[in-house]
Amino acid sequence: MTTTKRKGLIIAAAVLLIILCLGAYRYYSRPDGGTVESREEMLRGTPKGIEWNIALERELNGYILSGIYSGNKAGIAVFEPTGNGKYRLVSREWRNADQIITSGFLDGGERYDVIWFNGAPTSRAEVRYTIDGAEAEPLVFDTSGGEIICENAPAKDYELNVKYYDSDGNVYE
């Protein structure tokens, strides 16, 4: 083999090795959702220009429900377990920070309603379901710690009404 061919082969092998190393680096440096920081990284840039932070989280059946905020926006992100302590982002809803956020997700055919309010400190929330025109008794939740509410949906077709109350009796709808 001539020296020129040998040099060409060495250069081609080096280029291929560099491409493989860059691909492996990109694959292994992707966020896996295993930590709060990793989940925040998954949320970054969607939509462009919004840098989401996670305020609090709740686990339900292996899923992680995250209360997220950025500037005057707040939302809920749902992360699904993929195994080995890793998660993938499956949904995200956001509104202006002074609005109540409602979202939902399916887990094995069961629908869950996810509710969070980051607009003001509150002491309780009332969740009312209306099914086939009949209003069910309100569900009352302590929200003094800003908790995310998650409730099994009562039917396939229903209306959901949520009110938050602060300690002075002010209502947020």
Biotite code that builds the C-alpha atoms (Angstrom):
import biotite.structure as struc

atoms = struc.array([
    struc.Atom([0.000, 0.000, 0.000], chain_id="A", res_id=1, res_name="MET", atom_name="CA", element="C"),
    struc.Atom([1.333, 3.380, -0.894], chain_id="A", res_id=2, res_name="THR", atom_name="CA", element="C"),
    struc.Atom([1.969, 6.075, 1.635], chain_id="A", res_id=3, res_name="THR", atom_name="CA", element="C"),
    struc.Atom([-0.744, 8.298, 0.110], chain_id="A", res_id=4, res_name="THR", atom_name="CA", element="C"),
    struc.Atom([-3.383, 5.565, 0.391], chain_id="A", res_id=5, res_name="LYS", atom_name="CA", element="C"),
    struc.Atom([-2.310, 4.813, 3.965], chain_id="A", res_id=6, res_name="ARG", atom_name="CA", element="C"),
    struc.Atom([-2.621, 8.499, 4.926], chain_id="A", res_id=7, res_name="LYS", atom_name="CA", element="C"),
    struc.Atom([-6.052, 8.659, 3.282], chain_id="A", res_id=8, res_name="GLY", atom_name="CA", element="C"),
    struc.Atom([-7.199, 5.570, 5.196], chain_id="A", res_id=9, res_name="LEU", atom_name="CA", element="C"),
    struc.Atom([-5.914, 7.005, 8.496], chain_id="A", res_id=10, res_name="ILE", atom_name="CA", element="C"),
    struc.Atom([-7.687, 10.315, 7.846], chain_id="A", res_id=11, res_name="ILE", atom_name="CA", element="C"),
    struc.Atom([-10.952, 8.549, 6.927], chain_id="A", res_id=12, res_name="ALA", atom_name="CA", element="C"),
    struc.Atom([-10.732, 6.371, 10.054], chain_id="A", res_id=13, res_name="ALA", atom_name="CA", element="C"),
    struc.Atom([-10.046, 9.437, 12.222], chain_id="A", res_id=14, res_name="ALA", atom_name="CA", element="C"),
    struc.Atom([-13.027, 11.308, 10.737], chain_id="A", res_id=15, res_name="VAL", atom_name="CA", element="C"),
    struc.Atom([-15.284, 8.281, 11.285], chain_id="A", res_id=16, res_name="LEU", atom_name="CA", element="C"),
    struc.Atom([-14.073, 7.941, 14.885], chain_id="A", res_id=17, res_name="LEU", atom_name="CA", element="C"),
    struc.Atom([-14.745, 11.644, 15.542], chain_id="A", res_id=18, res_name="ILE", atom_name="CA", element="C"),
    struc.Atom([-18.276, 11.344, 14.099], chain_id="A", res_id=19, res_name="ILE", atom_name="CA", element="C"),
    struc.Atom([-18.977, 8.277, 16.254], chain_id="A", res_id=20, res_name="LEU", atom_name="CA", element="C"),
    struc.Atom([-17.652, 10.002, 19.370], chain_id="A", res_id=21, res_name="CYS", atom_name="CA", element="C"),
    struc.Atom([-19.767, 13.115, 18.727], chain_id="A", res_id=22, res_name="LEU", atom_name="CA", element="C"),
    struc.Atom([-22.866, 10.962, 18.202], chain_id="A", res_id=23, res_name="GLY", atom_name="CA", element="C"),
    struc.Atom([-22.228, 9.030, 21.411], chain_id="A", res_id=24, res_name="ALA", atom_name="CA", element="C"),
    struc.Atom([-21.639, 12.266, 23.319], chain_id="A", res_id=25, res_name="TYR", atom_name="CA", element="C"),
    struc.Atom([-24.903, 13.781, 22.048], chain_id="A", res_id=26, res_name="ARG", atom_name="CA", element="C"),
    struc.Atom([-26.818, 10.596, 22.858], chain_id="A", res_id=27, res_name="TYR", atom_name="CA", element="C"),
    struc.Atom([-25.479, 10.229, 26.407], chain_id="A", res_id=28, res_name="TYR", atom_name="CA", element="C"),
    struc.Atom([-25.607, 13.941, 27.262], chain_id="A", res_id=29, res_name="SER", atom_name="CA", element="C"),
    struc.Atom([-29.341, 14.272, 26.484], chain_id="A", res_id=30, res_name="ARG", atom_name="CA", element="C"),
    struc.Atom([-31.457, 14.904, 29.559], chain_id="A", res_id=31, res_name="PRO", atom_name="CA", element="C"),
    struc.Atom([-33.010, 11.670, 30.846], chain_id="A", res_id=32, res_name="ASP", atom_name="CA", element="C"),
    struc.Atom([-35.540, 13.207, 33.264], chain_id="A", res_id=33, res_name="GLY", atom_name="CA", element="C"),
    struc.Atom([-33.983, 11.471, 36.259], chain_id="A", res_id=34, res_name="GLY", atom_name="CA", element="C"),
    struc.Atom([-33.402, 14.724, 38.183], chain_id="A", res_id=35, res_name="THR", atom_name="CA", element="C"),
    struc.Atom([-35.209, 18.048, 38.563], chain_id="A", res_id=36, res_name="VAL", atom_name="CA", element="C"),
    struc.Atom([-32.411, 19.727, 36.596], chain_id="A", res_id=37, res_name="GLU", atom_name="CA", element="C"),
    struc.Atom([-32.758, 17.184, 33.810], chain_id="A", res_id=38, res_name="SER", atom_name="CA", element="C"),
    struc.Atom([-36.536, 17.693, 33.649], chain_id="A", res_id=39, res_name="ARG", atom_name="CA", element="C"),
    struc.Atom([-36.034, 21.477, 33.519], chain_id="A", res_id=40, res_name="GLU", atom_name="CA", element="C"),
    struc.Atom([-33.620, 20.934, 30.623], chain_id="A", res_id=41, res_name="GLU", atom_name="CA", element="C"),
    struc.Atom([-36.304, 18.914, 28.809], chain_id="A", res_id=42, res_name="MET", atom_name="CA", element="C"),
    struc.Atom([-38.709, 21.862, 29.224], chain_id="A", res_id=43, res_name="LEU", atom_name="CA", element="C"),
    struc.Atom([-36.272, 24.521, 27.990], chain_id="A", res_id=44, res_name="ARG", atom_name="CA", element="C"),
    struc.Atom([-36.964, 26.270, 24.731], chain_id="A", res_id=45, res_name="GLY", atom_name="CA", element="C"),
    struc.Atom([-40.535, 25.092, 24.271], chain_id="A", res_id=46, res_name="THR", atom_name="CA", element="C"),
    struc.Atom([-41.880, 27.449, 23.300], chain_id="A", res_id=47, res_name="PRO", atom_name="CA", element="C"),
    struc.Atom([-38.808, 29.364, 22.224], chain_id="A", res_id=48, res_name="LYS", atom_name="CA", element="C"),
    struc.Atom([-37.681, 32.045, 24.601], chain_id="A", res_id=49, res_name="GLY", atom_name="CA", element="C"),
    struc.Atom([-39.277, 30.560, 27.726], chain_id="A", res_id=50, res_name="ILE", atom_name="CA", element="C"),
    struc.Atom([-36.922, 29.151, 30.354], chain_id="A", res_id=51, res_name="GLU", atom_name="CA", element="C"),
    struc.Atom([-39.092, 27.002, 32.631], chain_id="A", res_id=52, res_name="TRP", atom_name="CA", element="C"),
    struc.Atom([-38.258, 26.299, 36.266], chain_id="A", res_id=53, res_name="ASN", atom_name="CA", element="C"),
    struc.Atom([-39.866, 23.622, 38.398], chain_id="A", res_id=54, res_name="ILE", atom_name="CA", element="C"),
    struc.Atom([-41.492, 24.976, 41.559], chain_id="A", res_id=55, res_name="ALA", atom_name="CA", element="C"),
    struc.Atom([-42.701, 21.679, 43.015], chain_id="A", res_id=56, res_name="LEU", atom_name="CA", element="C"),
    struc.Atom([-43.424, 18.107, 42.029], chain_id="A", res_id=57, res_name="GLU", atom_name="CA", element="C"),
    struc.Atom([-45.750, 15.284, 42.890], chain_id="A", res_id=58, res_name="ARG", atom_name="CA", element="C"),
    struc.Atom([-45.541, 11.596, 42.007], chain_id="A", res_id=59, res_name="GLU", atom_name="CA", element="C"),
    struc.Atom([-48.585, 9.593, 40.923], chain_id="A", res_id=60, res_name="LEU", atom_name="CA", element="C"),
    struc.Atom([-48.355, 5.965, 39.778], chain_id="A", res_id=61, res_name="ASN", atom_name="CA", element="C"),
    struc.Atom([-44.741, 6.507, 38.744], chain_id="A", res_id=62, res_name="GLY", atom_name="CA", element="C"),
    struc.Atom([-45.514, 9.676, 36.776], chain_id="A", res_id=63, res_name="TYR", atom_name="CA", element="C"),
    struc.Atom([-44.003, 12.978, 37.885], chain_id="A", res_id=64, res_name="ILE", atom_name="CA", element="C"),
    struc.Atom([-46.337, 15.987, 37.859], chain_id="A", res_id=65, res_name="LEU", atom_name="CA", element="C"),
    struc.Atom([-44.381, 19.250, 37.893], chain_id="A", res_id=66, res_name="SER", atom_name="CA", element="C"),
    struc.Atom([-45.622, 22.738, 38.683], chain_id="A", res_id=67, res_name="GLY", atom_name="CA", element="C"),
    struc.Atom([-43.603, 24.977, 36.350], chain_id="A", res_id=68, res_name="ILE", atom_name="CA", element="C"),
    struc.Atom([-43.146, 28.748, 36.054], chain_id="A", res_id=69, res_name="TYR", atom_name="CA", element="C"),
    struc.Atom([-41.323, 31.350, 33.992], chain_id="A", res_id=70, res_name="SER", atom_name="CA", element="C"),
    struc.Atom([-41.828, 35.081, 34.343], chain_id="A", res_id=71, res_name="GLY", atom_name="CA", element="C"),
    struc.Atom([-45.568, 35.725, 34.181], chain_id="A", res_id=72, res_name="ASN", atom_name="CA", element="C"),
    struc.Atom([-46.400, 32.155, 33.046], chain_id="A", res_id=73, res_name="LYS", atom_name="CA", element="C"),
    struc.Atom([-47.171, 29.032, 35.070], chain_id="A", res_id=74, res_name="ALA", atom_name="CA", element="C"),
    struc.Atom([-48.023, 25.514, 34.036], chain_id="A", res_id=75, res_name="GLY", atom_name="CA", element="C"),
    struc.Atom([-48.103, 21.790, 34.613], chain_id="A", res_id=76, res_name="ILE", atom_name="CA", element="C"),
    struc.Atom([-45.732, 19.297, 33.007], chain_id="A", res_id=77, res_name="ALA", atom_name="CA", element="C"),
    struc.Atom([-46.279, 15.531, 33.097], chain_id="A", res_id=78, res_name="VAL", atom_name="CA", element="C"),
    struc.Atom([-43.330, 13.144, 32.867], chain_id="A", res_id=79, res_name="PHE", atom_name="CA", element="C"),
    struc.Atom([-43.872, 9.446, 32.155], chain_id="A", res_id=80, res_name="GLU", atom_name="CA", element="C"),
    struc.Atom([-41.467, 6.811, 33.510], chain_id="A", res_id=81, res_name="PRO", atom_name="CA", element="C"),
    struc.Atom([-39.443, 4.995, 30.843], chain_id="A", res_id=82, res_name="THR", atom_name="CA", element="C"),
    struc.Atom([-37.535, 2.678, 33.193], chain_id="A", res_id=83, res_name="GLY", atom_name="CA", element="C"),
    struc.Atom([-34.228, 2.795, 35.072], chain_id="A", res_id=84, res_name="ASN", atom_name="CA", element="C"),
    struc.Atom([-35.178, 6.055, 36.817], chain_id="A", res_id=85, res_name="GLY", atom_name="CA", element="C"),
    struc.Atom([-35.637, 7.909, 33.521], chain_id="A", res_id=86, res_name="LYS", atom_name="CA", element="C"),
    struc.Atom([-38.622, 9.920, 32.304], chain_id="A", res_id=87, res_name="TYR", atom_name="CA", element="C"),
    struc.Atom([-39.959, 11.483, 29.135], chain_id="A", res_id=88, res_name="ARG", atom_name="CA", element="C"),
    struc.Atom([-42.079, 14.617, 28.846], chain_id="A", res_id=89, res_name="LEU", atom_name="CA", element="C"),
    struc.Atom([-45.583, 13.629, 27.715], chain_id="A", res_id=90, res_name="VAL", atom_name="CA", element="C"),
    struc.Atom([-47.574, 16.840, 28.188], chain_id="A", res_id=91, res_name="SER", atom_name="CA", element="C"),
    struc.Atom([-47.325, 20.445, 29.234], chain_id="A", res_id=92, res_name="ARG", atom_name="CA", element="C"),
    struc.Atom([-50.014, 23.105, 29.724], chain_id="A", res_id=93, res_name="GLU", atom_name="CA", element="C"),
    struc.Atom([-49.401, 26.716, 30.672], chain_id="A", res_id=94, res_name="TRP", atom_name="CA", element="C"),
    struc.Atom([-51.333, 29.911, 31.219], chain_id="A", res_id=95, res_name="ARG", atom_name="CA", element="C"),
    struc.Atom([-50.729, 33.347, 32.639], chain_id="A", res_id=96, res_name="ASN", atom_name="CA", element="C"),
    struc.Atom([-49.523, 32.980, 36.223], chain_id="A", res_id=97, res_name="ALA", atom_name="CA", element="C"),
    struc.Atom([-52.738, 34.472, 37.634], chain_id="A", res_id=98, res_name="ASP", atom_name="CA", element="C"),
    struc.Atom([-54.894, 31.738, 36.052], chain_id="A", res_id=99, res_name="GLN", atom_name="CA", element="C"),
    struc.Atom([-55.728, 28.261, 37.339], chain_id="A", res_id=100, res_name="ILE", atom_name="CA", element="C"),
    struc.Atom([-54.062, 25.570, 35.239], chain_id="A", res_id=101, res_name="ILE", atom_name="CA", element="C"),
    struc.Atom([-55.961, 22.387, 34.483], chain_id="A", res_id=102, res_name="THR", atom_name="CA", element="C"),
    struc.Atom([-54.536, 19.518, 32.525], chain_id="A", res_id=103, res_name="SER", atom_name="CA", element="C"),
    struc.Atom([-54.931, 15.795, 32.321], chain_id="A", res_id=104, res_name="GLY", atom_name="CA", element="C"),
    struc.Atom([-53.242, 12.574, 31.386], chain_id="A", res_id=105, res_name="PHE", atom_name="CA", element="C"),
    struc.Atom([-54.016, 8.915, 30.822], chain_id="A", res_id=106, res_name="LEU", atom_name="CA", element="C"),
    struc.Atom([-52.405, 6.121, 32.799], chain_id="A", res_id=107, res_name="ASP", atom_name="CA", element="C"),
    struc.Atom([-53.399, 2.636, 31.703], chain_id="A", res_id=108, res_name="GLY", atom_name="CA", element="C"),
    struc.Atom([-56.775, 3.817, 30.447], chain_id="A", res_id=109, res_name="GLY", atom_name="CA", element="C"),
    struc.Atom([-57.511, 5.881, 33.568], chain_id="A", res_id=110, res_name="GLU", atom_name="CA", element="C"),
    struc.Atom([-57.869, 9.629, 33.048], chain_id="A", res_id=111, res_name="ARG", atom_name="CA", element="C"),
    struc.Atom([-56.592, 12.005, 35.713], chain_id="A", res_id=112, res_name="TYR", atom_name="CA", element="C"),
    struc.Atom([-57.273, 15.713, 36.104], chain_id="A", res_id=113, res_name="ASP", atom_name="CA", element="C"),
    struc.Atom([-54.270, 17.743, 37.228], chain_id="A", res_id=114, res_name="VAL", atom_name="CA", element="C"),
    struc.Atom([-54.853, 21.200, 38.731], chain_id="A", res_id=115, res_name="ILE", atom_name="CA", element="C"),
    struc.Atom([-52.449, 23.865, 40.002], chain_id="A", res_id=116, res_name="TRP", atom_name="CA", element="C"),
    struc.Atom([-52.576, 27.562, 40.837], chain_id="A", res_id=117, res_name="PHE", atom_name="CA", element="C"),
    struc.Atom([-49.401, 29.606, 41.257], chain_id="A", res_id=118, res_name="ASN", atom_name="CA", element="C"),
    struc.Atom([-51.014, 33.060, 41.164], chain_id="A", res_id=119, res_name="GLY", atom_name="CA", element="C"),
    struc.Atom([-51.386, 33.740, 44.893], chain_id="A", res_id=120, res_name="ALA", atom_name="CA", element="C"),
    struc.Atom([-50.972, 31.957, 48.230], chain_id="A", res_id=121, res_name="PRO", atom_name="CA", element="C"),
    struc.Atom([-54.166, 30.004, 48.906], chain_id="A", res_id=122, res_name="THR", atom_name="CA", element="C"),
    struc.Atom([-55.485, 27.887, 51.738], chain_id="A", res_id=123, res_name="SER", atom_name="CA", element="C"),
    struc.Atom([-57.947, 25.598, 49.966], chain_id="A", res_id=124, res_name="ARG", atom_name="CA", element="C"),
    struc.Atom([-59.418, 24.626, 46.632], chain_id="A", res_id=125, res_name="ALA", atom_name="CA", element="C"),
    struc.Atom([-62.854, 23.353, 45.690], chain_id="A", res_id=126, res_name="GLU", atom_name="CA", element="C"),
    struc.Atom([-63.119, 21.060, 42.699], chain_id="A", res_id=127, res_name="VAL", atom_name="CA", element="C"),
    struc.Atom([-66.614, 20.524, 41.318], chain_id="A", res_id=128, res_name="ARG", atom_name="CA", element="C"),
    struc.Atom([-67.550, 17.959, 38.714], chain_id="A", res_id=129, res_name="TYR", atom_name="CA", element="C"),
    struc.Atom([-70.780, 18.134, 36.723], chain_id="A", res_id=130, res_name="THR", atom_name="CA", element="C"),
    struc.Atom([-71.764, 14.874, 35.067], chain_id="A", res_id=131, res_name="ILE", atom_name="CA", element="C"),
    struc.Atom([-74.817, 14.656, 32.789], chain_id="A", res_id=132, res_name="ASP", atom_name="CA", element="C"),
    struc.Atom([-76.052, 17.984, 34.174], chain_id="A", res_id=133, res_name="GLY", atom_name="CA", element="C"),
    struc.Atom([-75.845, 16.859, 37.817], chain_id="A", res_id=134, res_name="ALA", atom_name="CA", element="C"),
    struc.Atom([-73.333, 18.626, 40.025], chain_id="A", res_id=135, res_name="GLU", atom_name="CA", element="C"),
    struc.Atom([-71.419, 16.305, 42.377], chain_id="A", res_id=136, res_name="ALA", atom_name="CA", element="C"),
    struc.Atom([-70.449, 17.299, 45.903], chain_id="A", res_id=137, res_name="GLU", atom_name="CA", element="C"),
    struc.Atom([-67.348, 19.535, 45.823], chain_id="A", res_id=138, res_name="PRO", atom_name="CA", element="C"),
    struc.Atom([-63.989, 18.001, 46.634], chain_id="A", res_id=139, res_name="LEU", atom_name="CA", element="C"),
    struc.Atom([-62.034, 20.219, 49.031], chain_id="A", res_id=140, res_name="VAL", atom_name="CA", element="C"),
    struc.Atom([-58.217, 20.237, 49.122], chain_id="A", res_id=141, res_name="PHE", atom_name="CA", element="C"),
    struc.Atom([-55.758, 21.941, 51.470], chain_id="A", res_id=142, res_name="ASP", atom_name="CA", element="C"),
    struc.Atom([-53.529, 24.079, 49.228], chain_id="A", res_id=143, res_name="THR", atom_name="CA", element="C"),
    struc.Atom([-51.596, 25.968, 51.887], chain_id="A", res_id=144, res_name="SER", atom_name="CA", element="C"),
    struc.Atom([-48.353, 24.456, 50.537], chain_id="A", res_id=145, res_name="GLY", atom_name="CA", element="C"),
    struc.Atom([-49.187, 25.193, 46.887], chain_id="A", res_id=146, res_name="GLY", atom_name="CA", element="C"),
    struc.Atom([-49.760, 21.518, 46.160], chain_id="A", res_id=147, res_name="GLU", atom_name="CA", element="C"),
    struc.Atom([-50.651, 20.086, 42.780], chain_id="A", res_id=148, res_name="ILE", atom_name="CA", element="C"),
    struc.Atom([-54.104, 18.514, 42.852], chain_id="A", res_id=149, res_name="ILE", atom_name="CA", element="C"),
    struc.Atom([-54.575, 15.264, 40.985], chain_id="A", res_id=150, res_name="CYS", atom_name="CA", element="C"),
    struc.Atom([-57.928, 13.543, 40.863], chain_id="A", res_id=151, res_name="GLU", atom_name="CA", element="C"),
    struc.Atom([-59.243, 10.526, 38.970], chain_id="A", res_id=152, res_name="ASN", atom_name="CA", element="C"),
    struc.Atom([-61.718, 11.786, 36.347], chain_id="A", res_id=153, res_name="ALA", atom_name="CA", element="C"),
    struc.Atom([-65.262, 10.723, 37.302], chain_id="A", res_id=154, res_name="PRO", atom_name="CA", element="C"),
    struc.Atom([-66.512, 9.967, 33.767], chain_id="A", res_id=155, res_name="ALA", atom_name="CA", element="C"),
    struc.Atom([-65.627, 10.249, 30.108], chain_id="A", res_id=156, res_name="LYS", atom_name="CA", element="C"),
    struc.Atom([-67.752, 13.365, 29.627], chain_id="A", res_id=157, res_name="ASP", atom_name="CA", element="C"),
    struc.Atom([-67.965, 15.956, 32.403], chain_id="A", res_id=158, res_name="TYR", atom_name="CA", element="C"),
    struc.Atom([-67.436, 19.595, 33.320], chain_id="A", res_id=159, res_name="GLU", atom_name="CA", element="C"),
    struc.Atom([-64.758, 20.688, 35.760], chain_id="A", res_id=160, res_name="LEU", atom_name="CA", element="C"),
    struc.Atom([-64.980, 23.846, 37.848], chain_id="A", res_id=161, res_name="ASN", atom_name="CA", element="C"),
    struc.Atom([-62.188, 24.877, 40.214], chain_id="A", res_id=162, res_name="VAL", atom_name="CA", element="C"),
    struc.Atom([-62.080, 27.666, 42.782], chain_id="A", res_id=163, res_name="LYS", atom_name="CA", element="C"),
    struc.Atom([-59.176, 28.548, 45.036], chain_id="A", res_id=164, res_name="TYR", atom_name="CA", element="C"),
    struc.Atom([-59.620, 30.495, 48.293], chain_id="A", res_id=165, res_name="TYR", atom_name="CA", element="C"),
    struc.Atom([-57.034, 32.419, 50.258], chain_id="A", res_id=166, res_name="ASP", atom_name="CA", element="C"),
    struc.Atom([-57.076, 32.770, 54.050], chain_id="A", res_id=167, res_name="SER", atom_name="CA", element="C"),
    struc.Atom([-59.004, 36.061, 53.751], chain_id="A", res_id=168, res_name="ASP", atom_name="CA", element="C"),
    struc.Atom([-61.817, 34.431, 51.759], chain_id="A", res_id=169, res_name="GLY", atom_name="CA", element="C"),
    struc.Atom([-60.809, 35.881, 48.367], chain_id="A", res_id=170, res_name="ASN", atom_name="CA", element="C"),
    struc.Atom([-61.850, 33.614, 45.495], chain_id="A", res_id=171, res_name="VAL", atom_name="CA", element="C"),
    struc.Atom([-59.696, 32.803, 42.467], chain_id="A", res_id=172, res_name="TYR", atom_name="CA", element="C"),
    struc.Atom([-61.459, 31.223, 39.480], chain_id="A", res_id=173, res_name="GLU", atom_name="CA", element="C"),
])
